[in-house]
Amino acid sequence: MAIFSSACRKKKNLKAENNLSSASATSTGNGTGEWVKLSVFAPNYFITRTKIKFEDSTMSVQVGASFRGEKGVMIWGSVTYALGIEVARLLIRTDSAFVWDKFNGQLIVADYKSFAENYGAPASLDVLQEMLIKGKVSWLGEMEKLKNSQGDTTKLAANSAGAIHRSWLLGERLYSQTVNMMPSGPLIQITNADFKPHEGLDLPHKKTIDYYQKGRFYKPTIKLVVEHSKFEFPIEKPDMPFDFPKGIKRLEIE
């Protein structure tokens, strides 16, 4: 399936910075100097109904998807195309990701190290779950903000080894976040919209992710628009079947 082939394409000229820790944040406005913890993704299980639009220099494709997950354990997904036909199924675990490409009859396998080498940015299951649900990049660990005295608006400039984060919040709503992977990596911008309350969480139902390859900041290399029409947080673990055929062709992404 073309969308997965493009997403797994190797970019040898990008290198990852994997030592993102020990964040130190400073206010870009008139900060009071008071540190406040942002809320983190809390429910144990989740279900979404989603529409995804993927664009790069070679294609533009829109698919439907259903995501289910268990916090800190896995993300399961089913991808559908025209007439609601399932063309792929995915399973993301703490150590690796599997895409059962039904269209081409193959199983694509990748780990987080290969993703970092291909795209110049680290990834993990926790990062992907936070991005999917809250539209937030949390490479800095538990994100902090400096409380701003200018009403409810907060601006954050956070520096860590290998990255500069800039965020804009209104209350607890994270409207935009820009991550510049310094000094040789890409720039990633996330814009959130259409916030709605769900069981104590104020969640964005639309997320636009723009990925700019280094040296090409005038136009996104990849644009991903994720729109959720449904959020659920069940008490019991949802069904997440991933029974691919025996003997299926296996493609390892290195």
Backbone hydrogen bonds, N-H to C=O, Kabsch-Sander energy under -0.5 kcal/mol:
donor,donor_aa,acceptor,acceptor_aa,energy
4,F,1,M,-0.6
5,S,1,M,-1.8
6,S,2,A,-2.4
7,A,3,I,-1.9
8,C,4,F,-1.6
9,R,6,S,-1.2
12,K,10,K,-0.5
14,L,11,K,-1.5
18,N,16,A,-0.6
20,L,18,N,-0.5
21,S,19,N,-1.0
24,S,159,N,-2.2
26,T,157,A,-2.0
28,T,155,K,-0.7
31,G,29,G,-1.3
32,T,147,K,-2.0
35,W,33,G,-0.5
36,V,145,K,-1.8
38,L,143,M,-1.3
46,F,69,G,-1.7
47,I,232,E,-2.3
48,T,67,F,-2.8
49,R,230,K,-1.5
50,T,65,A,-3.4
51,K,227,E,-2.9
52,I,63,V,-2.9
53,K,225,V,-2.4
54,F,61,V,-3.0
55,E,223,K,-2.3
56,D,59,M,-2.3
61,V,54,F,-2.5
63,V,52,I,-2.7
64,G,80,T,-2.5
65,A,50,T,-2.8
66,S,78,S,-2.0
67,F,48,T,-1.4
68,R,76,W,-2.7
69,G,46,F,-1.9
70,E,74,M,-2.2
71,K,44,N,-3.0
73,V,70,E,-2.5
74,M,70,E,-1.8
75,I,92,I,-2.1
76,W,68,R,-3.7
77,G,90,L,-2.4
78,S,66,S,-2.1
79,V,88,A,-2.9
80,T,64,G,-2.8
81,Y,85,I,-2.3
84,G,81,Y,-1.8
85,I,82,A,-1.5
87,V,79,V,-2.5
88,A,79,V,-1.5
89,R,100,W,-1.6
90,L,77,G,-2.7
91,L,98,F,-2.6
92,I,75,I,-3.2
93,R,91,L,-0.5
93,R,96,S,-3.1
94,T,73,V,-0.5
97,A,110,A,-3.3
98,F,91,L,-2.7
99,V,108,I,-2.8
100,W,89,R,-3.8
100,W,98,F,-0.5
101,D,99,V,-1.2
101,D,106,Q,-2.4
102,K,87,V,-1.3
102,K,100,W,-1.3
103,F,87,V,-1.4
105,G,101,D,-0.9
106,Q,101,D,-2.0
107,L,249,K,-3.1
108,I,99,V,-3.2
108,I,106,Q,-0.6
109,V,251,L,-2.8
110,A,97,A,-2.3
112,Y,95,D,-0.6
115,F,111,D,-1.5
116,A,112,Y,-2.3
117,E,113,K,-2.2
118,N,114,S,-2.1
119,Y,115,F,-2.6
120,G,116,A,-1.9
128,L,124,S,-2.2
129,Q,125,L,-2.4
130,E,126,D,-2.3
131,M,127,V,-2.2
132,L,128,L,-2.5
133,I,129,Q,-2.2
134,K,130,E,-2.2
135,G,130,E,-0.7
135,G,131,M,-0.9
136,K,130,E,-1.0
138,S,136,K,-0.5
141,G,138,S,-1.5
143,M,141,G,-0.8
145,K,36,V,-1.4
147,K,34,E,-2.2
147,K,145,K,-0.7
149,S,30,N,-1.8
151,G,149,S,-1.7
153,T,150,Q,-1.3
154,T,169,L,-2.3
156,L,167,S,-2.2
157,A,26,T,-1.3
158,A,165,H,-2.5
159,N,24,S,-2.2
160,S,163,A,-2.3
161,A,21,S,-0.9
162,G,160,S,-0.8
163,A,160,S,-1.8
164,I,180,N,-1.9
165,H,158,A,-3.2
166,R,178,T,-2.5
167,S,156,L,-2.1
168,W,176,S,-2.1
169,L,154,T,-2.9
170,L,173,R,-2.1
171,G,152,D,-2.5
173,R,170,L,-1.9
174,L,172,E,-0.6
175,Y,168,W,-1.7
175,Y,173,R,-1.0
176,S,168,W,-1.4
177,Q,190,I,-2.2
178,T,166,R,-3.0
179,V,188,I,-3.2
180,N,164,I,-2.6
180,N,178,T,-0.5
181,M,179,V,-0.7
181,M,186,P,-2.6
182,M,180,N,-1.3
185,G,181,M,-2.2
187,L,212,Y,-2.4
188,I,179,V,-2.9
189,Q,210,D,-2.7
190,I,177,Q,-3.1
191,T,208,T,-2.5
192,N,175,Y,-2.9
193,A,206,K,-2.3
196,K,203,L,-2.4
198,H,201,L,-3.3
201,L,198,H,-2.0
203,L,196,K,-2.4
203,L,201,L,-1.0
205,H,193,A,-0.7
205,H,194,D,-2.0
206,K,193,A,-2.0
207,K,226,V,-2.8
208,T,191,T,-2.6
209,I,207,K,-0.5
209,I,224,L,-3.3
210,D,189,Q,-3.0
210,D,208,T,-0.6
211,Y,209,I,-0.5
211,Y,222,I,-3.0
212,Y,187,L,-3.3
212,Y,210,D,-0.6
213,Q,211,Y,-0.6
216,R,213,Q,-2.4
219,K,216,R,-1.2
221,T,211,Y,-2.6
222,I,211,Y,-1.7
223,K,55,E,-2.6
224,L,209,I,-2.6
225,V,53,K,-2.5
226,V,207,K,-3.2
226,V,224,L,-0.5
227,E,51,K,-2.8
227,E,225,V,-0.5
228,H,205,H,-3.1
229,S,49,R,-2.7
230,K,49,R,-1.2
232,E,47,I,-2.3
244,F,242,F,-1.1
248,I,245,P,-1.3
249,K,105,G,-0.8
251,L,107,L,-3.2
252,E,250,R,-0.6
253,I,109,V,-3.0
254,E,252,E,-0.6
